[in-house]
Amino acid sequence: MTQSTNHQGSHKILVVGGTGFLGAKILGQLTQDATLALRAMSRRGAPVDANAAVQWVRGDLMDPTTLDAALKGVDVVVSSANGYMKETIEADFQGNKNLIEAAARAGVKRFVFLSIVACEAAPDVPHFHAKKVAEDLIKASGLPYVFIRAPAFLDQSADYVADGVRSGRFYCVGDKTTPWSYVLTDDLAIVIAKAAIYPDEEIVNQTIDIGWRDGPKSQNEIADLVTQITGKPLSMWLVPWLVFSLVVRLIKPFSELGYDLIQMFLFFRTGKFIADTTKQARFFGAPPTAREAIKKWADSNKLTK
């Protein structure tokens, strides 16, 4: 992380969601700057491998009584927390509301919130809609904010794409030709960390899409780049849109998460899940290209030829 941090040296940054897949990477970026006073919130306190540079506090988004103490003295909040992939979507609605209200009470000077590209256009995708609701609550609270809107993650904590490539497969949804935007979580963590310490107030109250310099990519284009970079020929394993359309109503009573994910995939089909990286370039420098991001991902997974 190369952003100048002099103006933030005496400021305290609270990372909410710091034990998560992305949150841990954000903390990793911030701990590279020894001048920062870092705090992270967890329901269980410090993890066993906690960095000594981070002060861990107990706090639960669904328990407002724990949040005031966690936010005491905090200048910047960074939140990448989510509940929909772990427990329930309610944490993404009520939990965010609780955090926003506590941050307003604490007089936080900057709220860096991980949101989602085009979330305002996807009311039928519960966790996308939750992000838009949270954005609106933050604006209404008067908190100075930076919304970092992420597209689809190229990688996950359980990286099914990498696992598939090792077996000569590329798993894809819907069709091979509809483009949408992607990001590598390592690159997203760098951007979010920079947003927390950005020295120019011009970044305040900005909504910033994150993506690749050469634009959205179809799954066919992603697979071709993976093959070029790894040298592994891939067969495309496709679940067509029709299957998602038929299953979405059947699954709703049985799986909140399954319904949410299928609605998300169906939203990809609309062609609206496209990041405008103009502000990303303005505040954080030129975004990586698809090839650069995929090469970095392949190297980290030891897939490179």
N, C-alpha and C positions, 0 to 999 in steps of 0.2 A: 504494500500500500504506500503510494508515494505522495499522497495529498499532504500539504502543509497542515500541521495541527497546532501551531503556536497559540492561536486564539482559544483553543479548547483545553489547554494544558491543565487549568484548574477546575475544569468542569467535570461533573460526574455523569456518566452515561449508564443507563440501565438497559440491559438487553432482556427482553421478555421472549421466551421460547429458546433460550440458550442451550437447552439440552437436546433440541431437535436436530434433524439432519442438516438443515440450512443454518439454524441458529448457532450451532457449534462452529460452523465455518465463519459466520459473522464475528463471533467472539475471537476466533483464531486470527482474523484480520486485525481487529482492534488491539489485541494484545501485542502486536508487533510495535506499537507506539508506546514506549515506556512512560510518556508524559501523561497518558490518559488515566483518569480514575474510573475504573470499571466495576460495575455491579451487575449481577445476573440473578434473575428470579426463577425459582423452581419450587414446585410443591413439596419436594423431598429434600431441599437444601443442596449442598454441594455434591456433585458426582465424585466417584472414587478417583477419577483421573483429573480433578479440577486443577486449573492453572492457578498458581499462587498469586498471580497478579490480579485475579478477579475476586471480588467480595461476593459471596453467594448469600442470598436471603430467601427465606421461605415466603411463598405467595401463591395464591390460587385465583385465577381470573373469575371463577365462579363464586368466590367468597370475598365480597367487597371489603370485609373487615380486615383482611390481610394486606390490602394494597396500599393503604396510606403509609404504613411503616416501610414498605418496600420502596416507595417513591420519595421518601423523606430526603430532602437535599439534592434531588436529581434535577439536572438541567436538560438532559436529552434522553428521550425514550426511543428505543428501537424495538419494534415488535414484529416478529415473524411467527408468532404463535398461531396455531390453528387447532381446532378440535375435530373437524369432520373426518380426518384420516385416522383418528385414534379412538374417539369416544362418541361424540355426538355433535351435530351441527349447532346445537344450542350454545356451545362455547364460542362459536364464531359470531353469534348475535349478542347474547347477554354478556358473555365474557368480555368481548370488545367494548361493549357499552360501559361495563364496570371499570375497565382500565382507562377509558377516555375520561370518565367522570373523575376518577382519582387523579389522573394527570392534570386535569384542569384545577382541581383543588390544590395540588402541589405547586402550581405555577410553572409547569415545565416550559422551557423556552423553545424546544423543538421536538416534534413528534414525527419520527420516521416510521412510516407504516407500510408494510409489505402488502400490496394490493395485486390486482390481476388485470391484465390487458383487456380492454373492452368490457369490463364488468358491468357497466351501465346498460349494455346491450343484451345482457343474458339473465333476465329475471327468472327464467325457468331452471337455471342451474343454481341450486341452493348456496354452495360456497362462493360462487361468483357474486350472487346477490348480497350475501353477507358482507363482502368486501365493499360493495357500493353503499350499503347501509352504514358501515363503519366510517367510510370516507365522509358521508354527509353529517354524521354525528361529530366527527372531528372538526369539520368546517363550522358547524353550528356552535361548538364549544368555544370558539375563538382561539384555540391552540394554534401556534405557528406549526405548520406541518410540511413534510415532504412525503408525497405518495410515490413509492417505487412500484410500478405496475409490471409484474412479471408475466411472461408467456409460458408456454409448456416447458417443463424441465426435460432437458435431454437425458439427464441421469436422475436416479432415485436412490434412496437408501438401500433398497433391494433392487439392484440394477438389472431389470429383466431384458433391457436392450443388449447390454454387455453379455449377459448369460446366453441370449439367443445367438449373438454373433459367434460366440465360442463354439456353438453347435451348427454354425452355417445357416442360421435362420434370422430373418428380420420380421419381428411381429409388428403388424400395423392395423389400424382401424379405419373402417369406412371405405376408402379407396386409396389408390396410389398417387393421385394427381392433384388433390386439393391442397393448396399451400396454407400453412399457418406458421406463426412465429415460435421460436425456441430460445432457450438460454441454457448455458451450463451453470450449475449451481455454484461452482467455484467463482465464476465471473460475476454472478449475481451477488454473492457475499462481498466481493470487493466493492461493487457499486454501493451497496447498502452501507457498508462501513464508511465509505467516502462521504455519503450523504449525511451521516451523523456528525462528521467533523469538518464539513465543507466550510471554509472560512468566510465566504462571501454571503451576505444576507440575501442576495439575489435568488438563492436557491429556495428560500422560504416561501411556502404556499404554492409550490410547483407540483404538478402531476407529471411524472416522467416514465414513459414507456421504455422497457428494456428489450433488446433483441439483437439481431446480427446485422452487420453493415450491409451485406448483400441481400437483405430482406428475408421474407418468409420462404420456407422450403416445403415441397411436397415430400411425402414419405419415400417416394421413388428417388428423389434427389438426395435425401439423407442416406438411403441405402447405398446409392452409387458412390457417395463420398466416403462412406465407411469402407466399402470394398476397395476403393482407390488407396485409402490410407492404411488399411490393415492387410491388404492382399488376400482377403478372405471372400470368395464368391458366396453370395447369399441368396437363399430362396425366400420369397415373400410369403409370409403366413398372414392372411388377411381375414378379418371379421367384417363382413359388409354392413353398410348402413341399414339394410333391411332387418338384419338380426337385432340391431340396437333398437330400431323403431318398434319391433314386435315385443321385445323383452321389457322395455322401459316401464310400461304400465303394470306388467305382471310382477315385477320385482319390488315395486314401491312398498307394498305392505310388509315385506319380509326383510328388506335391507335398505336402510337409509343411505349408507355409503354407496351401495351398488346403484341405486337410483340416481344419486348425485353424479357419479362417474359417467354413467350412460348419458345423462342429460348434457354433461360436459362434452362428450364425444360428438353428440348430435349438434351441439353449438359449433364445433369445429367445422362442420359441413357448411355452415352459412357463409364462410369466407370473411367473417368479421374479426376473427382472432388474429389480428395483424398489428404488430407494434410499429409505431412511428418513432424512430430512433433519433429524431432531430434534437430533442432536449438531452438525450443520453450523450450524444456527441458534444453538445454545448457545455455540459457540466462535468463530464467525466472523461472526455477524449473519445477518439474514434472507437466504436464498438468493434469487437472481433468479427471476422468473417465466419461463415459456417465451417469452412475448411479448418480455420485456426481453432475454433472451439472443438470440433470433432477430433482433430489431431491431439489436442490437450486431453480430451476425454479418453481417447484410445490409449494414449501413453499411460495415463493413470490406472487403466485397467489391464495394462500389459498386453494390449492387442496389436500393437504396431509391428509391422513386418520388419 
